Amino acid sequence: MSIKFVRTTEEHIKDLLQHIHPDIRKEVETLSSLPYEESIRDTIGRAVESWTIQSDDGVLGIFGINRLQLLSDKGVPWLLTTYKIKKYVKPLLPLTKVALSYWLKQYNVLENYVPENYSAAIRWLKWAGFTIEPAISVMGNRRVHRVEMRK
């Protein structure tokens, strides 16, 4: 079971969009007013850095970080996965903390938002060390948690 991390290319984005995990699609649709494909391309395009997780099965996901504002000390980490990632979760878990530790050397705060009903992501974020704030309503009746990790 070989996994590698490579810089993201257009082909990786196409593969991700073709095999997107249904929960990720719902999450993107909850958090963005843009059409889902445009939102994904925008997130990856604005990234300070983005990496593709590949295996023999193809693209498992793309992850990266965006800067909240040009001169901000806040980074916005994100992970977009395909349905193929499920069988690779255990070997990838420790690498989560490696990436977050690396980004905390560059940013004082890591933050993002996750839909209230995305329990798998919330469990993973808690495990990784994020503080999960109470859900708030955004864009009408969509409820999301702000998640944060500080140095």
C-alpha positions in Angstrom: 0.0 0.0 0.0 2.1 2.8 -1.3 1.2 6.5 -0.6 3.1 9.5 -1.9 2.6 13.3 -1.8 3.2 15.4 -4.9 2.5 19.0 -5.9 -1.0 19.3 -7.2 -1.6 19.5 -11.0 -4.6 20.1 -13.1 -4.9 16.3 -13.7 -5.1 15.7 -10.0 -7.9 18.2 -9.7 -9.8 16.5 -12.5 -9.3 13.1 -10.8 -10.5 14.5 -7.4 -13.6 16.0 -9.0 -14.4 12.8 -10.8 -14.1 10.7 -7.6 -15.0 13.3 -4.9 -16.2 11.8 -1.6 -20.0 12.6 -1.2 -19.4 14.1 2.2 -16.8 16.5 0.9 -19.2 17.6 -1.9 -21.9 18.3 0.7 -19.4 20.1 2.9 -18.3 22.3 0.0 -21.9 23.1 -1.0 -22.6 24.0 2.6 -19.7 26.3 3.0 -19.6 28.1 -0.3 -22.0 30.1 -2.4 -20.1 29.2 -5.5 -20.9 26.1 -7.6 -19.0 23.2 -6.0 -16.5 22.6 -8.8 -15.7 26.3 -9.0 -15.3 26.4 -5.2 -12.9 23.5 -5.2 -10.8 25.1 -8.0 -10.9 28.4 -6.2 -9.7 26.9 -2.9 -6.8 25.0 -4.6 -5.9 28.0 -6.8 -5.6 30.4 -3.9 -3.6 28.0 -1.8 -0.2 29.0 -0.5 0.7 25.4 -1.1 -1.3 22.3 -2.1 -0.4 18.6 -2.2 -2.0 15.6 -3.8 -2.1 12.3 -1.9 -1.6 9.5 -4.4 -1.7 5.8 -4.2 -1.8 2.9 -6.7 -5.6 3.6 -6.7 -5.0 7.2 -8.0 -5.8 10.5 -6.2 -6.9 9.9 -2.6 -7.2 13.6 -1.9 -5.7 17.1 -2.1 -4.8 19.1 0.9 -3.3 22.5 1.5 -3.4 25.8 3.3 -4.6 29.3 2.4 -3.7 32.5 4.2 -6.7 34.2 5.7 -5.5 37.6 4.6 -2.3 38.8 3.0 -0.7 40.0 6.3 -2.5 37.6 8.6 -1.0 35.1 11.0 -3.9 32.8 10.4 -3.8 29.8 8.0 -6.8 28.0 6.7 -5.9 24.3 6.3 -8.2 22.1 4.2 -8.5 18.6 2.9 -10.6 17.4 -0.1 -10.8 13.7 -0.5 -12.1 11.1 -2.9 -14.1 8.0 -1.8 -10.9 6.0 -2.3 -9.3 7.4 0.9 -11.2 5.1 3.2 -8.8 2.2 3.0 -5.8 4.5 3.6 -7.0 6.3 6.7 -4.8 4.6 9.3 -1.5 5.2 7.5 -2.5 8.8 6.8 -3.6 9.7 10.4 -0.1 10.4 11.8 0.8 12.5 8.7 -2.1 14.8 9.7 -0.2 15.9 12.8 3.0 16.3 10.8 1.4 18.7 8.4 -0.4 20.6 11.2 2.9 20.9 13.1 4.7 22.2 10.0 1.9 24.8 9.4 1.9 26.0 13.1 5.5 27.0 12.6 4.3 29.4 9.8 1.0 30.6 11.3 0.0 31.4 14.9 -3.5 30.2 14.3 -5.0 27.5 12.0 -8.8 27.9 11.5 -11.6 26.7 9.2 -15.3 25.8 9.3 -17.0 22.4 9.2 -20.7 21.7 8.8 -22.4 20.7 12.0 -23.6 17.4 10.5 -20.2 16.2 9.2 -19.5 14.1 12.3 -16.5 12.2 10.7 -14.7 15.4 10.0 -15.5 16.7 13.5 -14.1 13.5 15.1 -10.9 13.8 13.0 -10.4 17.5 13.8 -10.8 16.8 17.6 -8.3 13.9 17.3 -5.9 16.2 15.5 -6.1 18.8 18.3 -8.5 21.4 17.0 -10.9 23.2 19.3 -14.4 22.9 18.0 -16.6 25.9 18.7 -20.4 25.6 19.1 -22.2 25.7 15.7 -23.5 28.9 14.3 -25.9 29.7 11.5 -24.4 31.0 8.2 -25.9 31.7 4.8 -29.5 31.1 5.9 -30.0 28.0 7.9 -26.6 26.3 7.3 -24.9 25.5 10.6 -21.2 25.2 10.9 -18.5 24.9 13.6 -15.5 27.2 13.6 -12.5 25.0 14.3 -9.2 26.4 15.6 -5.7 25.4 16.6 -3.2 27.7 18.2 0.6 27.5 18.7 
